[in-house]
Amino acid sequence: MQRVTGKVGGNTVVLRPALQALKEKAEHTLDKKAGDVVLFSKNMHNNTGMTDLSFETHKAKKRVSMYFTSKPDGIASYRRCAAILASVDSVELQYTPQFGQSRISFEWDEFWSMMEHNKLGFLASESSQPLLQLGGDPSQDYM
């Protein structure tokens, strides 16, 4: 398996090919200012409580946001994730189930570093299955 080296947060991080492909596609789209790049819940395991994972430009900075439903599984997933991520300074937590969804937002580099080190793969899932399906053809991950 070939790994791609890149800079993340001032440190060199080697991303798995599927992650690197997803990152490059999101960066390319955001650089073209063509809008946000969204990975919809159909590409995630069932029962994650998430609606989507969004790659965004927010206040002239690239960010990644996880959106959770206001249904019981979404609220439970959000709470599990928030408890794990509460100590990470660059993570923004927005608990607003009364408005239909809650959000956890990451600085761009922090998200990729956490994904590469498998710190996010199991967050929203009570099962031992990874949250995101980031294998195979990355073009399948976009809607």
N, CA, C and O of each residue as an XYZ file, in Angstrom:
572
protein
N       0.846     -1.175      0.000
C       0.000      0.000      0.000
C       0.891      1.237      0.000
O       1.764      1.381      0.856
N       0.671      2.111     -0.945
C       1.435      3.341     -1.047
C       0.842      4.383     -0.116
O      -0.378      4.516     -0.019
N       1.704      5.121      0.566
C       1.242      6.188      1.445
C       1.779      7.508      0.938
O       2.878      7.574      0.387
N       1.007      8.547      1.124
C       1.364      9.868      0.644
C       1.706     10.734      1.838
O       0.968     10.764      2.823
N       2.830     11.442      1.753
C       3.265     12.301      2.839
C       2.769     13.710      2.603
O       2.793     14.202      1.475
N       2.321     14.357      3.653
C       1.871     15.739      3.552
C       2.086     16.464      4.860
O       2.375     15.841      5.882
N       1.947     17.777      4.833
C       2.104     18.595      6.036
C       0.746     18.764      6.698
O      -0.224     19.146      6.044
N       0.676     18.484      7.976
C      -0.534     18.692      8.750
C      -0.131     19.323     10.071
O       0.592     18.715     10.861
N      -0.596     20.537     10.311
C      -0.304     21.212     11.566
C       1.173     21.402     11.817
O       1.612     21.357     12.967
N       1.955     21.613     10.768
C       3.383     21.810     10.918
C       4.159     20.512     11.006
O       5.389     20.526     10.945
N       3.472     19.397     11.149
C       4.122     18.093     11.219
C       3.862     17.331      9.937
O       2.864     17.560      9.253
N       4.769     16.422      9.620
C       4.572     15.592      8.448
C       3.698     14.408      8.827
O       4.008     13.670      9.763
N       2.608     14.232      8.100
C       1.691     13.126      8.337
C       1.578     12.339      7.049
O       1.449     12.911      5.966
N       1.627     11.032      7.172
C       1.482     10.164      6.016
C       0.035      9.703      5.971
O      -0.432      9.000      6.867
N      -0.673     10.104      4.918
C      -2.083      9.744      4.787
C      -2.254      8.480      3.960
O      -1.543      8.262      2.979
N      -3.201      7.655      4.366
C      -3.553      6.480      3.566
C      -4.078      6.959      2.222
O      -4.644      8.050      2.145
N      -3.909      6.180      1.163
C      -4.331      6.624     -0.176
C      -5.784      7.083     -0.259
O      -6.059      8.089     -0.912
N      -6.719      6.386      0.376
C      -8.128      6.794      0.310
C      -8.343      8.139      0.994
O      -9.109      8.970      0.504
N      -7.672      8.358      2.125
C      -7.776      9.653      2.806
C      -7.148     10.751      1.974
O      -7.700     11.846      1.863
N      -5.984     10.460      1.384
C      -5.303     11.460      0.560
C      -6.169     11.841     -0.642
O      -6.260     13.018     -0.992
N      -6.794     10.866     -1.264
C      -7.659     11.151     -2.418
C      -8.852     12.007     -2.000
O      -9.220     12.947     -2.705
N      -9.456     11.685     -0.859
C     -10.582     12.466     -0.357
C     -10.141     13.891     -0.035
O     -10.833     14.850     -0.374
N      -8.999     14.026      0.612
C      -8.476     15.350      0.966
C      -8.193     16.177     -0.287
O      -8.566     17.348     -0.358
N      -7.538     15.570     -1.270
C      -7.206     16.297     -2.503
C      -8.461     16.742     -3.246
O      -8.518     17.864     -3.750
N      -9.462     15.876     -3.318
C     -10.695     16.243     -4.015
C     -11.403     17.386     -3.286
O     -11.895     18.318     -3.922
N     -11.454     17.318     -1.971
C     -12.082     18.387     -1.189
C     -11.314     19.695     -1.349
O     -11.922     20.748     -1.537
N      -9.976     19.639     -1.277
C      -9.161     20.850     -1.439
C      -9.367     21.465     -2.813
O      -9.528     22.679     -2.939
N      -9.362     20.630     -3.837
C      -9.525     21.115     -5.208
C     -10.865     21.832     -5.374
O     -10.925     22.915     -5.955
N     -11.922     21.233     -4.869
C     -13.250     21.840     -4.980
C     -13.334     23.135     -4.187
O     -13.878     24.127     -4.673
N     -12.799     23.134     -2.972
C     -12.830     24.348     -2.156
C     -11.975     25.451     -2.767
O     -12.347     26.623     -2.711
N     -10.829     25.089     -3.352
C      -9.958     26.084     -3.988
C     -10.632     26.731     -5.194
O     -10.377     27.896     -5.498
N     -11.491     25.978     -5.880
C     -12.230     26.524     -7.024
C     -13.402     27.380     -6.561
O     -14.097     27.985     -7.377
N     -13.618     27.430     -5.257
C     -14.753     28.153     -4.672
C     -16.079     27.683     -5.279
O     -16.990     28.472     -5.530
N     -16.148     26.380     -5.502
C     -17.348     25.799     -6.103
C     -18.355     25.368     -5.043
O     -19.356     24.731     -5.370
N     -18.108     25.701     -3.788
C     -19.026     25.318     -2.717
C     -18.413     24.297     -1.792
O     -17.244     23.932     -1.927
N     -19.211     23.842     -0.855
C     -18.757     22.846      0.101
C     -18.740     21.469     -0.558
O     -19.424     21.231     -1.554
N     -17.953     20.579      0.011
C     -17.900     19.192     -0.434
C     -18.543     18.373      0.673
O     -18.141     18.472      1.833
N     -19.534     17.570      0.327
C     -20.300     16.861      1.349
C     -20.242     15.359      1.118
O     -20.479     14.876      0.011
N     -19.922     14.628      2.181
C     -19.978     13.173      2.190
C     -21.268     12.822      2.920
O     -21.365     13.028      4.130
N     -22.252     12.299      2.208
C     -23.564     12.048      2.799
C     -23.591     10.749      3.599
O     -22.727      9.887      3.439
N     -24.583     10.627      4.450
C     -24.675      9.500      5.373
C     -24.787      8.153      4.675
O     -24.508      7.127      5.296
N     -25.185      8.119      3.405
C     -25.273      6.824      2.711
C     -23.898      6.175      2.571
O     -23.809      4.975      2.312
N     -22.821      6.953      2.739
C     -21.468      6.420      2.667
C     -20.898      6.108      4.047
O     -19.708      5.821      4.177
N     -21.735      6.163      5.069
C     -21.326      5.846      6.432
C     -22.133      4.641      6.889
O     -23.171      4.319      6.310
N     -21.650      3.984      7.925
C     -22.405      2.852      8.457
C     -23.733      3.331      9.016
O     -23.848      4.470      9.469
N     -24.730      2.468      8.985
C     -26.039      2.794      9.559
C     -25.901      3.061     11.051
O     -24.938      2.634     11.689
N     -26.868      3.766     11.586
C     -26.957      4.035     13.023
C     -25.828      4.900     13.567
O     -25.498      4.804     14.749
N     -25.230      5.743     12.730
C     -24.217      6.667     13.244
C     -24.868      7.911     13.812
O     -24.257      8.619     14.613
N     -26.096      8.188     13.409
C     -26.770      9.392     13.861
C     -26.306     10.637     13.128
O     -26.679     11.753     13.489
N     -25.496     10.447     12.100
C     -24.977     11.582     11.339
C     -25.750     11.766     10.046
O     -26.220     10.800      9.445
N     -25.879     13.029      9.620
C     -26.487     13.310      8.324
C     -25.414     13.434      7.261
O     -25.591     12.966      6.136
N     -24.290     14.068      7.615
C     -23.212     14.220      6.641
C     -21.932     14.703      7.296
O     -21.906     15.125      8.452
N     -20.880     14.624      6.513
C     -19.563     15.158      6.844
C     -19.288     16.194      5.774
O     -19.324     15.878      4.585
N     -19.014     17.424      6.172
C     -18.913     18.521      5.218
C     -17.533     19.165      5.268
O     -17.023     19.489      6.341
N     -16.940     19.345      4.093
C     -15.664     20.055      3.952
C     -16.021     21.459      3.495
O     -16.626     21.630      2.437
N     -15.653     22.469      4.283
C     -16.175     23.816      4.093
C     -15.071     24.866      4.151
O     -13.978     24.613      4.657
N     -15.376     26.040      3.627
C     -14.552     27.217      3.862
C     -15.365     28.103      4.789
O     -16.471     28.526      4.451
N     -14.806     28.381      5.961
C     -15.509     29.160      6.982
C     -14.574     30.255      7.474
O     -13.505     29.969      8.013
N     -14.974     31.496      7.288
C     -14.147     32.651      7.669
C     -12.761     32.547      7.040
O     -11.747     32.728      7.714
N     -12.731     32.256      5.746
C     -11.517     32.162      4.929
C     -10.590     31.021      5.336
O      -9.433     30.993      4.916
N     -11.072     30.085      6.141
C     -10.275     28.921      6.525
C     -11.042     27.656      6.171
O     -12.270     27.609      6.249
N     -10.290     26.634      5.779
C     -10.911     25.341      5.497
C     -11.210     24.644      6.819
O     -10.390     24.634      7.737
N     -12.401     24.063      6.893
C     -12.829     23.340      8.083
C     -13.572     22.076      7.653
O     -13.992     21.939      6.504
N     -13.718     21.176      8.589
C     -14.483     19.955      8.368
C     -15.521     19.872      9.484
O     -15.188     20.035     10.658
N     -16.775     19.620      9.121
C     -17.843     19.539     10.118
C     -18.590     18.218     10.018
O     -18.874     17.725      8.927
N     -18.901     17.659     11.179
C     -19.736     16.467     11.288
C     -21.108     16.948     11.746
O     -21.213     17.643     12.757
N     -22.159     16.586     11.016
C     -23.520     16.994     11.365
C     -24.305     15.789     11.869
O     -24.280     14.721     11.257
N     -24.998     15.967     12.985
C     -25.748     14.902     13.646
C     -27.236     15.214     13.630
O     -27.630     16.376     13.727
N     -28.058     14.189     13.508
C     -29.510     14.368     13.514
C     -29.991     14.716     14.927
O     -29.241     14.598     15.896
N     -31.233     15.138     15.025
C     -31.855     15.410     16.327
C     -32.658     14.217     16.832
O     -33.378     14.319     17.825
N     -32.531     13.100     16.152
C     -33.175     11.867     16.602
C     -32.352     11.296     17.760
O     -31.203     11.697     17.945
N     -32.905     10.382     18.533
C     -32.173      9.844     19.689
C     -30.784      9.294     19.353
O     -29.842      9.505     20.117
N     -30.639      8.586     18.213
C     -29.311      8.056     17.870
C     -28.334      9.180     17.535
O     -27.146      9.068     17.836
N     -28.808     10.249     16.922
C     -27.952     11.390     16.601
C     -27.512     12.135     17.843
O     -26.351     12.529     17.959
N     -28.437     12.331     18.774
C     -28.102     13.010     20.032
C     -27.098     12.176     20.823
O     -26.140     12.721     21.372
N     -27.306     10.870     20.885
C     -26.372      9.990     21.599
C     -24.994     10.003     20.939
O     -23.977     10.058     21.630
N     -24.955      9.954     19.608
C     -23.676      9.989     18.889
C     -22.954     11.306     19.126
O     -21.750     11.325     19.381
N     -23.691     12.408     19.042
C     -23.092     13.721     19.280
C     -22.488     13.783     20.682
O     -21.356     14.238     20.851
N     -23.229     13.332     21.674
C     -22.741     13.387     23.061
C     -21.485     12.545     23.254
O     -20.558     12.964     23.946
N     -21.449     11.342     22.636
C     -20.246     10.506     22.727
C     -19.056     11.225     22.110
O     -17.981     11.293     22.706
N     -19.259     11.761     20.906
C     -18.174     12.463     20.211
C     -17.720     13.689     20.996
O     -16.522     13.909     21.174
N     -18.673     14.482     21.463
C     -18.343     15.707     22.193
C     -17.561     15.393     23.465
O     -16.631     16.122     23.811
N     -17.923     14.329     24.158
C     -17.205     13.954     25.377
C     -15.753     13.591     25.069
O     -14.848     13.918     25.837
N     -15.542     12.919     23.955
C     -14.187     12.522     23.567
C     -13.380     13.720     23.093
O     -12.184     13.810     23.368
N     -14.024     14.643     22.382
C     -13.314     15.757     21.739
C     -13.303     17.055     22.543
O     -12.693     18.033     22.112
N     -13.954     17.086     23.683
C     -14.087     18.329     24.455
C     -12.745     18.956     24.820
O     -12.662     20.176     24.965
N     -11.716     18.168     24.968
C     -10.412     18.706     25.380
C      -9.546     19.173     24.207
O      -8.458     19.705     24.426
N     -10.005     18.987     22.978
C      -9.232     19.412     21.803
C      -9.580     20.872     21.503
O     -10.718     21.184     21.154
N      -8.593     21.765     21.641
C      -8.826     23.209     21.506
C      -9.408     23.621     20.162
O     -10.246     24.520     20.104
N      -8.983     22.987     19.098
C      -9.394     23.429     17.759
C     -10.746     22.871     17.321
O     -11.172     23.110     16.191
N     -11.419     22.138     18.188
C     -12.718     21.556     17.862
C     -13.830     22.460     18.397
O     -13.814     22.870     19.558
N     -14.794     22.758     17.524
C     -15.941     23.605     17.870
C     -17.167     22.719     18.046
O     -17.521     21.967     17.138
N     -17.813     22.797     19.194
C     -18.991     21.985     19.478
C     -20.237     22.862     19.452
O     -20.270     23.917     20.086
N     -21.254     22.429     18.726
C     -22.509     23.180     18.645
C     -23.663     22.199     18.839
O     -24.035     21.471     17.919
N     -24.222     22.190     20.048
C     -25.316     21.281     20.388
C     -26.639     22.023     20.236
O     -27.009     22.818     21.099
N     -27.346     21.768     19.150
C     -28.598     22.471     18.861
C     -29.653     21.521     18.287
O     -30.139     21.747     17.179
N     -30.014     20.468     19.018
C     -31.006     19.532     18.473
C     -32.364     20.186     18.227
O     -33.135     19.707     17.395
N     -32.665     21.265     18.934
C     -33.948     21.941     18.734
C     -34.059     22.540     17.340
O     -35.163     22.840     16.884
N     -32.925     22.721     16.652
C     -32.931     23.256     15.287
C     -32.759     22.163     14.235
O     -32.566     22.467     13.058
N     -32.826     20.906     14.638
C     -32.794     19.817     13.680
C     -31.474     19.091     13.554
O     -31.439     17.966     13.057
N     -30.385     19.706     13.992
C     -29.097     19.014     13.951
C     -28.085     19.710     14.847
O     -28.230     20.884     15.188
N     -27.058     18.956     15.219
C     -25.932     19.485     15.981
C     -24.680     19.292     15.143
O     -24.666     18.490     14.209
N     -23.616     20.038     15.485
C     -22.421     20.037     14.638
C     -21.163     19.980     15.498
O     -21.094     20.575     16.574
N     -20.178     19.253     14.999
C     -18.831     19.286     15.551
C     -17.929     19.692     14.400
O     -17.917     19.043     13.354
N     -17.174     20.763     14.592
C     -16.358     21.321     13.518
C     -14.878     21.291     13.903
O     -14.510     21.588     15.039
N     -14.047     20.930     12.938
C     -12.607     20.779     13.148
C     -11.831     21.733     12.258
O     -12.274     22.071     11.161
N     -10.672     22.165     12.732
C      -9.742     22.833     11.835
C      -9.295     21.791     10.821
O      -9.190     20.608     11.144
N      -9.035     22.227      9.607
C      -8.704     21.354      8.483
C      -7.596     20.352      8.823
O      -7.790     19.143      8.700
N      -6.456     20.850      9.242
C      -5.307     19.976      9.496
C      -5.552     19.028     10.665
O      -5.122     17.874     10.634
N      -6.232     19.505     11.678
C      -6.530     18.673     12.847
C      -7.405     17.482     12.455
O      -7.181     16.365     12.921
N      -8.394     17.718     11.604
C      -9.260     16.631     11.154
C      -8.457     15.541     10.457
O      -8.605     14.362     10.778
N      -7.603     15.926      9.502
C      -6.852     14.927      8.737
C      -5.882     14.170      9.620
O      -5.692     12.966      9.446
N      -5.271     14.856     10.558
C      -4.364     14.192     11.487
C      -5.124     13.176     12.341
O      -4.660     12.052     12.535
N      -6.281     13.571     12.845
C      -7.079     12.658     13.667
C      -7.593     11.478     12.847
O      -7.627     10.354     13.348
N      -7.989     11.707     11.608
C      -8.447     10.607     10.752
C      -7.317      9.620     10.484
O      -7.514      8.407     10.553
N      -6.135     10.145     10.177
C      -5.018      9.255      9.863
C      -4.635      8.400     11.068
O      -4.240      7.244     10.914
N      -4.750      8.961     12.243
C      -4.374      8.225     13.451
C      -5.565      7.494     14.070
O      -5.520      7.092     15.233
N      -6.629      7.327     13.283
C      -7.830      6.576     13.686
C      -8.470      7.096     14.964
O      -9.063      6.326     15.719
N      -8.356      8.388     15.212
C      -8.986      8.957     16.398
C     -10.447      9.300     16.148
O     -11.181      9.574     17.098
N     -10.886      9.292     14.894
C     -12.275      9.624     14.579
C     -13.052      8.458     14.014
O     -14.282      8.509     13.976
N     -12.396      7.430     13.584
C     -13.055      6.348     12.872
C     -14.190      5.677     13.613
O     -15.135      5.201     12.984
N     -14.123      5.626     14.936
C     -15.143      4.907     15.696
C     -15.985      5.837     16.558
O     -16.802      5.364     17.348
N     -15.807      7.140     16.427
C     -16.456      8.082     17.330
C     -17.963      7.963     17.404
O     -18.518      7.801     18.491
N     -18.623      8.039     16.288
C     -20.080      8.137     16.325
C     -20.774      6.790     16.341
O     -22.003      6.728     16.333
N     -20.020      5.729     16.363
C     -20.615      4.408     16.263
C     -20.400      3.621     17.547
O     -19.286      3.571     18.070
N     -21.457      3.010     18.053
C     -21.310      2.148     19.223
C     -20.740      0.793     18.822
O     -20.292      0.028     19.676
N     -20.758      0.501     17.540
C     -20.241     -0.778     17.071
C     -18.736     -0.668     16.876
O     -18.152      0.399     17.066
N     -18.125     -1.757     16.504
C     -16.685     -1.741     16.255
C     -16.379     -1.419     14.796
O     -15.232     -1.527     14.362
N     -17.405     -1.025     14.038
C     -17.201     -0.693     12.633
C     -16.822      0.774     12.505
O     -17.324      1.607     13.259
N     -15.945      1.104     11.560
C     -15.557      2.507     11.403
C     -16.722      3.358     10.922
O     -17.622      2.879     10.233
N     -16.685      4.620     11.297
C     -17.734      5.567     10.938
C     -17.794      5.801      9.442
O     -18.876      5.773      8.855
N     -16.652      6.030      8.815
C     -16.615      6.411      7.407
C     -16.111      5.273      6.544
O     -15.218      4.524      6.940
N     -16.682      5.154      5.378
C     -16.239      4.178      4.392
C     -15.286      4.885      3.439
O     -15.717      5.388      2.402
N     -14.022      4.932      3.764
C     -13.061      5.659      2.945
C     -12.104      4.704      2.251
O     -10.886      4.865      2.336
N     -12.638      3.739      1.584
C     -11.807      2.812      0.845
C     -12.266      2.738     -0.589
O     -13.299      3.298     -0.956
N     -11.499      2.051     -1.391
C     -11.899      1.874     -2.784
C     -11.843      3.162     -3.567
O     -10.917      3.956     -3.408
N     -12.827      3.369     -4.406
C     -12.870      4.524     -5.295
C     -13.410      5.737     -4.549
O     -14.599      5.776     -4.235
N     -12.554      6.748     -4.252
C     -13.010      7.899     -3.488
C     -14.070      8.717     -4.205
O     -14.779      9.488     -3.558
N     -14.204      8.578     -5.514
C     -15.245      9.332     -6.213
C     -16.630      8.855     -5.787
O     -17.612      9.576     -5.968
N     -16.721      7.663     -5.228
C     -17.988      7.136     -4.739
C     -18.433      7.835     -3.455
O     -19.594      7.732     -3.061
N     -17.507      8.547     -2.802
C     -17.812      9.187     -1.530
C     -18.534     10.513     -1.684
O     -18.917     11.114     -0.680
N     -18.732     10.989     -2.902
C     -19.322     12.307     -3.106
C     -20.678     12.202     -3.764
O     -20.948     11.281     -4.535
N     -21.509     13.146     -3.451
C     -22.841     13.204     -4.038
C     -22.890     14.392     -4.954
O     -23.922     14.654     -5.572
